[in-house]
């Protein structure tokens, strides 16, 4: 298999981000400041020789990816493609809910009242398992379901990647943070979510992942 780099960018800020609501498979458009943030990221990445560009199939990620590709030196050579495998975590019943309220409901049975408390006491994967458990419909993804999907996404990129490629992937806050937590090669602080339009760097070598940079604010 090839050795290549993935430039993981979180989508620009959306209306649900602004209102601090649970935004997994639900979707809201980029807010005006989210569009401007994505444009700043696009300018910072314009000289990167991207061989391919991917986003999740959420509109917020698709729109961010297009802004970056349109500015890129290879804009006439690459066409953004959608990979549903890199969607955000699915929050099931809790989609669209006020975030602090949702995490209180999920964490309280386990002695935690916030998302950060759950991570500190039980780890990031537990947030997924606890959410599925708390969902009265049990539709939310648990960690096993989530990682099966994410791993399938990496395998799809493997099929097109070549040695030395630089690949753009626009995804989501919890997804980028989860990937960093699992493949953290730099002792990055995952108690902080990656900011909108930030860059996280991943090296993939023969099917093995290493996150080498996390939550870099582009344009600074």
C-alpha positions in Angstrom: 0.0 0.0 0.0 1.0 3.6 -0.5 2.4 6.1 2.0 0.6 9.4 1.8 -0.7 12.4 3.7 -4.2 13.5 4.5 -4.9 17.1 5.2 -8.0 16.9 7.5 -9.9 20.2 7.6 -12.9 20.8 9.8 -15.8 22.4 7.9 -16.4 26.1 8.4 -18.6 27.3 11.2 -22.4 26.6 10.8 -25.5 28.0 12.4 -25.8 25.0 14.7 -22.2 25.5 15.7 -23.1 29.1 16.5 -26.1 28.0 18.7 -24.1 25.1 20.3 -26.5 22.4 19.1 -25.8 18.7 18.4 -24.9 18.5 14.7 -24.1 15.0 13.6 -25.9 13.7 10.5 -28.2 16.7 10.7 -26.9 19.6 8.7 -27.1 23.4 8.7 -25.4 25.8 6.2 -22.2 27.6 6.8 -22.8 30.8 8.6 -21.3 34.0 7.1 -18.3 33.9 9.4 -18.0 30.2 8.5 -17.7 31.0 4.8 -15.0 33.6 5.5 -13.1 31.1 7.7 -13.2 28.5 5.0 -11.9 31.1 2.5 -9.0 31.9 4.8 -8.2 28.2 5.0 -8.4 28.0 1.2 -5.8 30.7 0.8 -3.5 29.1 3.3 -3.7 25.8 1.4 -3.7 27.1 -2.2 -0.2 26.0 -2.9 -0.5 22.5 -1.6 -0.3 20.0 -4.5 -3.4 18.1 -3.7 -3.8 14.9 -5.8 -7.4 14.4 -4.7 -10.1 16.0 -2.5 -12.8 14.4 -0.4 -15.5 15.6 2.0 -18.2 13.9 3.9 -21.6 14.1 2.2 -22.9 16.8 4.6 -23.5 20.1 2.9 -21.3 22.0 5.4 -18.3 19.8 4.4 -19.1 19.8 0.7 -19.2 23.6 0.6 -16.0 24.0 2.6 -14.2 21.5 0.3 -15.4 23.4 -2.8 -14.1 26.7 -1.5 -10.7 25.1 -0.8 -10.4 23.3 -4.1 -11.5 26.4 -6.1 -8.6 28.3 -4.7 -6.0 25.5 -5.0 -3.2 25.3 -7.6 -4.7 22.1 -8.9 -8.3 23.3 -9.1 -8.5 22.3 -12.7 -7.2 18.8 -12.1 -9.2 17.6 -9.1 -12.9 17.2 -8.6 -14.1 17.0 -5.0 -15.7 13.6 -4.1 -18.1 12.7 -1.3 -17.3 10.0 1.2 -20.2 9.3 3.6 -17.8 7.3 5.7 -16.3 10.5 7.0 -19.6 11.9 8.3 -19.8 13.2 11.8 -20.8 10.8 14.6 -24.6 10.1 14.4 -26.3 11.3 17.6 -29.6 9.7 16.9 -32.4 11.0 19.3 -30.1 13.8 20.4 -29.6 15.4 16.9 -30.4 19.1 17.0 -30.6 19.2 20.8 -28.8 21.8 22.9 -25.4 20.3 23.4 -24.9 20.8 27.2 -28.4 19.3 27.8 -27.7 16.3 25.6 -24.4 15.5 27.2 -25.9 15.9 30.7 -28.5 13.3 29.8 -25.9 11.0 28.3 -23.3 11.3 31.0 -25.4 11.5 34.2 -25.9 7.7 34.6 -22.1 7.3 34.5 -21.3 10.0 37.0 -20.4 12.7 34.4 -22.4 15.9 33.6 -20.5 17.2 30.6 -18.9 15.9 27.4 -15.5 16.8 28.9 -16.3 14.9 32.1 -17.2 11.8 30.1 -13.9 12.0 28.2 -11.8 12.6 31.4 -13.5 9.7 33.3 -14.2 7.1 30.6 -12.5 8.1 27.4 -13.7 9.5 24.0 -15.1 6.2 22.7 -17.3 6.0 25.8 -19.1 9.1 24.7 -20.4 7.1 21.7 -21.3 4.0 23.7 -23.1 6.0 26.4 -25.0 8.0 23.7 -26.4 4.9 22.1 -27.3 3.6 25.5 -29.1 6.8 26.4 -30.9 7.1 23.1 -34.5 5.8 23.6 -34.4 4.6 20.0 -30.8 3.3 20.2 -30.2 4.8 16.8 -27.1 6.7 17.8 -23.8 5.1 16.7 -21.7 3.3 19.3 -17.9 3.1 19.1 -17.9 -0.2 17.2 -20.4 1.1 14.5 -18.6 4.4 14.2 -15.1 2.9 13.7 -16.3 0.3 11.2 -17.6 3.2 9.1 -14.4 5.3 9.5 -12.1 2.4 8.7 -14.1 1.7 5.6 -13.5 5.3 4.5 -9.7 5.0 4.9 -9.9 1.8 2.8 -11.7 3.7 0.0 -9.0 6.4 0.0 -6.3 3.7 -0.1 -7.7 2.5 -3.5 -6.9 5.8 -5.2 -3.8 7.0 -3.3 -0.3 6.8 -4.5 3.0 7.2 -2.7 3.7 10.8 -1.8 0.2 12.0 -2.4 -1.3 14.9 -0.5 -5.0 14.4 -0.1 -7.6 16.9 1.2 -10.4 15.6 3.5 -13.0 17.9 4.9 -14.7 16.3 7.8 -16.1 17.2 11.3 -15.1 18.1 14.8 -15.8 14.9 16.7 -14.6 12.8 13.8 -11.3 14.6 13.5 -10.9 14.6 17.3 -11.7 10.8 17.4 -9.2 10.0 14.7 -6.6 12.1 16.6 -7.3 10.4 19.9 -6.9 6.9 18.3 -3.8 7.7 16.2 -2.2 10.4 18.3 1.5 10.5 17.4 2.2 13.9 19.0 0.5 13.8 22.4 -2.0 16.3 21.2 -4.6 17.6 23.7 -7.9 16.2 22.5 -9.8 17.8 25.4 -10.0 20.7 23.0 -12.1 20.2 19.8 -10.6 21.2 16.5 -11.8 24.6 15.6 -13.8 25.3 12.5 -11.6 25.5 9.3 -8.6 24.2 11.3 -6.1 21.7 9.9 -5.1 18.3 11.3 -2.4 16.3 9.6 -2.5 12.5 9.2 0.1 10.2 7.7 -1.1 6.9 6.4 1.5 4.3 5.6 0.6 0.8 4.5 -2.7 1.0 6.2 -1.4 2.5 9.5 -2.3 6.0 10.7 -0.3 8.6 12.6 -1.7 12.0 13.4 1.3 14.4 13.3 -0.5 17.8 13.7 -3.7 18.8 15.3 -6.0 21.8 15.3 -3.7 24.2 13.4 -5.4 27.4 12.7 -4.8 28.3 9.1 -3.9 31.8 8.0 -2.2 32.8 11.2 
